[in-house]
Amino acid sequence: MRILMVEDDEALGKFVRQGLEGEHHVVDVITDGEKACAATSDFEYDVVILDLNLPKLDGVSVLRQLRLRRPSLPVLILTQRARVEDRVLCLDTGADDYLSKPFSFSELSARIRALVRRSHLPSESVITIADLKLDRVQRIVERAGRKIELTTKEFSLLEFLMRNAGHSLTRTMIIEHVWNLTFDTTTNVVDVYINYSVHSMVNENIRAIFLFEGELVVLSLEIHS
């Protein structure tokens, strides 16, 4: 999953980012409200973790803007404000969950998993193509019932490609979502990873077809027994 954390405490942002990356998520940390609004317009996120005490634009204002543009995007408020009035305001404004600081990372992680389970239809939380199944919440990949071990990047790449199977993608979209980097037009990392990893990451009977035409990547995944 790709997660946005909006938090002006850099040490806390780094701590949470490291923990979530250890669970194989891609995490962006942004320190002010205006940049957070811009990021949610430019990128597709699965979950937003939002502080309330933010510079430039406060968390409640960010939440209001998010709900206008992305009404179904899961948002978890993570804040020092523990008053009932603050909880009610945020929940009524559209937050899906509310966790006060200090907090346990394991609880934060569990709440994120719960948000994803509630917010996605079964077909979205578990992606299936023929007998290949990818569980986005439990981070499990299976082929015909057999569990397959993948690296973090392999899982993220396969997830992104399976979610967009049959659609046209650009190298920019792939590298920004999977590698969390600004795209360099001179790099061939996407081509190399697809050509040398995707073909063999699940097993030799899965054929991935990628047609590279300039910047365009046309993807279809064909699963063969």
C-alpha distance (Angstrom), angle and dihedral (degrees) to the residues before:
residue distance angle dihedral
M1 . . .
R2 3.78 . .
I3 3.79 112.2 .
L4 3.79 129.7 -169.8
M5 3.80 117.1 -151.6
V6 3.81 116.0 -167.6
E7 3.80 106.5 -164.0
D8 3.81 130.9 139.4
D9 3.81 93.3 -158.7
E10 3.80 99.2 90.7
A11 3.81 95.1 -165.9
L12 3.80 91.8 52.3
G13 3.79 91.4 45.0
K14 3.80 90.5 52.5
F15 3.82 91.7 48.0
V16 3.80 93.9 51.5
R17 3.78 92.7 42.1
Q18 3.82 92.1 53.5
G19 3.78 91.1 48.1
L20 3.80 94.6 49.6
E21 3.80 92.8 43.5
G22 3.80 86.4 53.6
E23 3.80 85.6 59.9
H24 3.82 89.4 53.5
H25 3.80 98.9 -102.4
V26 3.80 126.8 136.6
V27 3.80 108.0 -124.9
D28 3.80 132.0 -167.5
V29 3.81 117.4 -167.6
I30 3.80 117.5 -158.4
T31 3.79 123.9 -178.5
D32 3.82 105.4 -156.0
G33 3.77 138.0 45.4
E34 3.80 99.0 -120.8
K35 3.81 93.0 54.5
A36 3.80 89.3 46.7
C37 3.81 91.4 57.3
A38 3.79 90.5 48.2
A39 3.82 92.1 48.8
T40 3.80 93.5 52.3
S41 3.79 88.5 52.7
D42 3.81 93.7 49.4
F43 3.82 100.8 40.5
E44 3.79 139.3 39.3
Y45 3.80 112.4 -120.3
D46 3.78 129.8 -173.8
V47 3.82 95.7 -155.9
V48 3.82 137.0 9.5
I49 3.81 122.4 -151.2
L50 3.80 105.9 -160.4
D51 3.80 132.0 -168.0
L52 3.81 118.4 -156.6
N53 3.82 102.0 -145.8
L54 3.79 99.4 68.6
P55 3.81 132.3 150.0
K56 3.84 121.3 -114.2
L57 3.81 94.0 8.9
D58 3.80 124.7 24.5
G59 3.77 123.0 -127.0
V60 3.81 96.7 -107.4
S61 3.82 90.3 54.3
V62 3.80 90.0 48.8
L63 3.80 89.1 50.3
R64 3.80 91.8 51.9
Q65 3.81 91.4 51.7
L66 3.79 91.5 46.6
R67 3.77 92.0 53.1
L68 3.80 91.7 52.3
R69 3.81 92.4 54.0
R70 3.81 104.0 26.0
P71 3.81 108.7 24.7
S72 3.80 94.7 169.4
L73 3.83 99.1 44.1
P74 3.83 108.5 117.7
V75 3.83 111.6 -117.6
L76 3.79 124.3 -170.1
I77 3.80 117.3 -168.1
L78 3.82 112.8 -141.1
T79 3.79 110.8 -175.6
Q80 3.80 147.9 136.8
R81 3.80 89.7 -120.7
A82 3.78 106.4 104.1
R83 3.81 100.6 167.8
V84 3.79 118.1 123.7
E85 3.82 89.0 -128.6
D86 3.81 91.0 59.9
R87 3.80 92.3 48.2
V88 3.79 91.9 49.9
L89 3.81 92.6 47.6
C90 3.79 93.6 51.2
L91 3.79 95.3 43.8
D92 3.79 91.1 48.1
T93 3.81 90.0 48.1
G94 3.78 90.5 56.2
A95 3.81 109.9 -85.5
D96 3.80 114.2 147.4
D97 3.80 96.8 -153.6
Y98 3.81 140.3 5.8
L99 3.81 127.4 -149.3
S100 3.78 124.0 179.1
K101 3.81 125.8 -142.8
P102 2.97 131.7 -85.0
F103 3.78 92.2 53.6
S104 3.78 142.9 163.5
F105 3.79 114.9 -107.4
S106 3.79 90.6 -142.6
E107 3.81 89.5 56.7
L108 3.81 91.3 48.1
S109 3.80 90.1 50.9
A110 3.81 91.9 48.3
R111 3.80 91.5 49.5
I112 3.81 90.5 51.7
R113 3.80 90.8 52.1
A114 3.80 90.2 49.0
L115 3.80 91.5 50.4
V116 3.79 91.4 52.4
R117 3.81 92.1 48.1
R118 3.80 91.4 51.4
S119 3.79 96.9 41.9
H120 3.80 100.6 48.7
L121 3.74 129.3 66.7
P122 3.80 113.0 -123.3
S123 3.80 89.9 -103.7
E124 3.80 89.1 57.1
S125 3.80 100.5 43.5
V126 3.81 91.2 45.3
I127 3.79 112.8 38.1
T128 3.80 116.7 -159.8
I129 3.79 130.7 -172.3
A130 3.80 111.8 174.7
D131 3.85 104.7 -52.0
L132 3.81 94.3 -20.7
K133 3.83 111.8 102.2
L134 3.81 127.5 -176.2
D135 3.81 119.6 -170.2
R136 3.82 108.0 -156.1
V137 3.82 94.4 -168.2
Q138 3.82 100.8 45.0
R139 3.85 92.5 33.9
I140 3.81 92.6 -128.8
V141 3.80 129.1 143.3
E142 3.80 120.6 -165.3
R143 3.79 133.8 179.6
A144 3.81 114.3 -160.2
G145 3.82 88.6 -21.2
R146 3.82 94.2 -49.4
K147 3.81 114.9 122.8
I148 3.80 114.6 -127.4
E149 3.79 123.7 -156.2
L150 3.81 114.5 -137.9
T151 3.77 133.7 177.0
T152 3.80 118.5 -113.1
K153 3.80 93.5 -99.9
E154 3.81 92.9 43.8
F155 3.80 90.9 53.3
S156 3.82 93.0 46.2
L157 3.79 92.3 47.6
L158 3.81 94.2 46.6
E159 3.81 90.8 46.5
F160 3.80 92.7 51.1
L161 3.79 93.2 46.3
M162 3.80 94.0 46.4
R163 3.81 91.2 48.6
N164 3.79 88.5 54.1
A165 3.80 100.1 36.1
G166 3.79 110.1 152.3
H167 3.82 93.2 16.6
S168 3.77 129.5 108.5
L169 3.80 113.2 -108.9
T170 3.77 131.9 -177.7
R171 3.78 124.4 -135.6
T172 3.80 86.0 -118.1
M173 3.81 91.6 59.3
I174 3.80 92.4 48.7
I175 3.79 97.8 46.4
E176 3.81 94.5 44.2
H177 3.80 93.3 49.2
V178 3.80 99.9 39.4
W179 3.80 102.7 29.8
N180 3.82 97.8 28.2
L181 3.82 89.9 -136.0
T182 3.77 136.9 126.0
F183 3.79 107.1 -101.5
D184 3.79 118.3 -107.1
T185 3.81 110.1 -157.8
T186 3.81 90.7 -147.5
T187 3.81 95.4 58.7
N188 3.80 122.7 96.8
V189 3.81 95.7 -169.2
V190 3.82 92.1 120.3
D191 3.80 92.9 50.7
V192 3.80 92.6 46.2
Y193 3.80 95.0 46.3
I194 3.78 92.8 48.2
N195 3.77 95.6 43.9
Y196 3.81 96.5 45.1
S197 3.80 104.5 27.0
V198 3.80 112.5 29.0
H199 3.80 93.6 52.1
S200 3.79 92.5 56.9
M201 3.81 105.1 25.0
V202 3.80 94.8 90.2
N203 3.78 102.7 22.6
E204 3.76 141.4 -64.4
N205 3.81 93.6 -90.1
I206 3.80 92.9 67.6
R207 3.76 112.4 85.0
A208 3.78 119.5 -162.1
I209 3.79 116.1 -165.2
F210 3.79 118.3 -158.2
L211 3.77 123.1 176.2
F212 3.79 111.9 -163.3
E213 3.76 112.9 -158.7
G214 3.78 107.7 169.6
E215 3.81 105.7 -65.5
L216 3.80 94.0 -12.4
V217 3.78 122.5 99.6
V218 3.80 114.1 -168.5
L219 3.79 109.1 -164.1
S220 3.74 133.7 -165.2
L221 3.79 124.9 160.9
E222 3.79 115.3 -149.5
I223 3.79 116.3 -169.9
H224 3.79 115.9 -155.1
S225 3.78 126.9 -173.8
